[in-house]
Amino acid sequence: MNDRHYSWRTYAVARTLGKIFLLALVIAIFMVFAGEKDTAQAAEKAVSGTLVVDGKKIDLVYAYVDRVDPAEPIIVLSNKPLSPEAIPFIPEKLIKAQKIYAVAFSVSQKDRKLTNNYGMLSNPGGSSQVGLGRVEEGRINLTISRLDDNVIEGKIMTAKPVKLSYISYSFDLSFKAGAGKGR
């Protein structure tokens, strides 16, 4: 009788532990998927306006900020959601595979102006990444309405359509990139 009683207890304990493990697994899965949804929602509709590349209009809707260098954060505006690892330097394979269009640029935290540190147009066409040019060239105009530790908000646009031998582009984009996006 002792052996049977011991077996029954072992079975009950194992069954209880199994239920606890299953419940913990369900909670963990829920938290992972809920976290991904919140991140994507936070970035949605953070950009308004249009990017035009070789005559094709593209709506950019996601805004991210990389603050690895707090003195010159880099803002990335894109048509597709991006993983934190892809911000601010979007890999060429990813651009082509996911047909990503993006405008990325650096801003001086102190002066609230565009800097020459980083400026890139990404597109899945021929040249997947095209430099935006030097600030001194005057191709790009940036107006920052808010720049603090939580949000960078403003408007970036080309002064006029840019026509190079291998690509033409223009954009007029308002954005709001909040903390927690990117790195």
C-alpha positions in Angstrom: 0.0 0.0 0.0 2.9 2.4 0.7 4.2 2.0 -2.9 0.8 2.8 -4.3 0.4 5.8 -2.2 3.9 7.1 -3.1 3.1 6.6 -6.8 -0.1 8.5 -6.6 1.6 11.4 -4.9 4.4 11.4 -7.5 1.8 11.4 -10.2 -0.1 14.3 -8.6 3.0 16.4 -8.1 4.1 15.7 -11.7 0.7 16.6 -13.0 0.7 19.9 -11.0 4.2 20.8 -12.2 3.1 20.0 -15.8 0.2 22.4 -15.5 2.4 25.1 -14.0 4.9 24.7 -16.8 2.2 24.8 -19.5 0.7 28.0 -17.9 4.2 29.6 -17.8 4.8 28.7 -21.4 1.4 30.2 -22.5 2.2 33.4 -20.6 5.7 33.7 -22.1 4.3 33.2 -25.6 1.6 35.8 -25.0 4.2 38.3 -23.7 6.4 37.8 -26.7 3.6 38.4 -29.2 2.1 41.2 -27.2 5.5 43.0 -27.1 6.0 42.7 -30.9 2.5 44.1 -31.5 3.1 47.1 -29.2 6.4 47.9 -30.9 4.9 47.8 -34.3 1.9 49.9 -33.3 4.1 52.5 -31.7 5.9 53.1 -35.0 2.8 53.0 -37.2 1.7 56.2 -38.9 4.6 58.1 -37.5 5.3 59.7 -41.0 3.1 61.5 -43.4 3.9 62.7 -46.9 5.4 61.1 -49.9 8.7 59.9 -51.3 9.0 59.8 -55.1 11.8 57.6 -56.6 12.1 57.5 -60.4 8.5 58.7 -60.7 7.1 56.1 -58.3 5.2 57.4 -55.2 5.9 55.6 -52.0 4.2 56.3 -48.7 6.6 56.1 -45.7 4.8 55.4 -42.4 7.4 54.2 -39.9 9.8 56.4 -38.0 12.7 55.2 -35.9 15.5 56.9 -34.1 19.0 55.5 -33.4 20.6 57.2 -30.4 23.9 55.3 -30.3 25.5 58.8 -30.6 23.3 61.0 -28.4 24.8 64.2 -29.8 23.8 63.2 -33.4 20.8 60.8 -33.4 19.9 59.2 -36.7 16.3 59.1 -37.8 15.0 56.5 -40.2 11.7 56.9 -42.1 10.5 53.8 -43.9 7.7 52.1 -45.8 8.1 48.8 -43.9 8.6 47.9 -40.3 12.3 47.4 -39.4 14.0 45.4 -36.7 16.2 47.2 -34.3 19.3 45.5 -35.8 18.5 47.1 -39.2 18.4 50.6 -37.8 20.1 52.9 -39.0 22.2 50.9 -41.5 19.6 48.8 -43.4 21.4 45.9 -45.1 21.2 45.8 -48.9 19.9 42.3 -48.9 17.0 43.3 -46.7 16.3 46.4 -48.8 16.0 44.3 -52.0 14.2 41.2 -50.4 11.5 43.3 -48.6 11.3 46.1 -51.1 12.2 48.7 -48.5 12.2 52.4 -49.2 13.7 54.6 -46.5 15.1 58.1 -45.8 17.7 58.2 -43.0 19.5 61.3 -41.7 21.4 62.5 -38.7 20.5 65.6 -36.6 22.6 67.7 -34.2 21.0 67.4 -30.8 22.5 70.7 -29.8 21.7 72.8 -33.0 18.6 70.9 -34.2 20.0 70.9 -37.7 20.8 68.3 -40.3 24.4 67.1 -40.1 26.8 65.5 -42.6 27.3 62.5 -40.3 24.7 60.3 -42.1 22.2 60.8 -44.9 20.9 58.0 -47.1 18.0 57.1 -49.4 17.4 53.4 -49.5 15.4 51.8 -52.4 15.1 48.3 -53.9 15.9 49.5 -57.4 19.3 49.7 -59.1 21.3 51.6 -56.5 19.9 50.3 -53.2 21.6 53.1 -51.2 22.2 56.7 -52.4 23.8 59.4 -50.3 21.6 62.5 -49.7 24.6 64.8 -50.3 26.4 67.3 -48.1 24.4 69.7 -46.0 26.2 72.6 -47.7 24.8 71.6 -51.1 21.3 72.6 -49.9 19.4 69.7 -51.4 17.7 68.8 -48.2 15.7 71.1 -45.8 15.0 70.1 -42.2 12.8 71.7 -39.7 12.7 70.3 -36.2 9.7 71.2 -34.0 10.6 69.0 -31.1 13.8 67.3 -30.1 14.2 65.8 -26.6 15.0 62.5 -25.0 11.5 61.2 -25.8 10.6 62.5 -29.2 12.2 63.9 -32.4 9.5 65.6 -34.5 9.8 67.7 -37.6 9.7 67.9 -41.4 12.3 67.0 -44.0 12.1 67.7 -47.7 14.1 68.1 -50.8 14.5 71.7 -51.9 13.7 70.5 -55.4 13.6 67.1 -57.1 17.1 65.6 -57.2 18.1 64.2 -60.6 21.3 62.1 -60.8 22.4 60.1 -63.8 21.2 56.8 -62.1 18.2 58.0 -60.0 15.8 60.8 -59.4 14.0 61.4 -56.1 12.1 63.9 -54.0 10.3 63.8 -50.7 8.3 66.0 -48.4 7.8 64.2 -45.1 6.6 65.1 -41.6 7.7 62.7 -38.9 7.5 61.9 -35.2 10.1 59.4 -34.0 9.6 58.4 -30.3 11.9 56.8 -27.7 12.1 53.1 -27.9 12.3 52.8 -31.6 15.5 51.5 -33.0 18.3 51.4 -30.5 
